Amino acid sequence: MHCVNTCTLADTNLFCRGLFFLLLLLSELYITFLNIYTYR
């Protein structure tokens, strides 16, 4: 991942982790939405 190489400072590392968490959350929501949409 590109973030691991660039995020050496604590602030940017935290930012990258937040961004990664946000991406995970979005994918979870997307999968849930797909499941609800298909099982209707």
N, C-alpha and C positions, 0 to 999 in steps of 0.2 A: 504494500500500500504506500502511496506517495506521502501520506500524512506522517507516517512513522519517521521517514527520513528528514522531513523538514521541521517537524515539531520538536525542537530541542529545548526551547524555553518553556517554563511552566505555564504561562498564559496561553501560548499557542497550542500546547499539548492538551490543555483543558478545553480549548476551543475545538480542537480536532476530535476529542472524545465526545464533546457535546454534539458535534456534527454527525459523528458516527452513530451516536445514540438516537439522534433525530431520524437518520436514515433507517435504522432498525425499526423504530416506531412506525415510520411511514410504510415500510414493507409489511409489518404486522397488520396494520390497518388495511392495507391493500389486499392482503391474503384473506382477512376476515370478510372484507367487502365482497371479494370474489366468491367465497364460500356461501355467503348469504344470497348472493345473486344467482348462483347456480342451483342452490337447493330450494329456490322458490317454486 
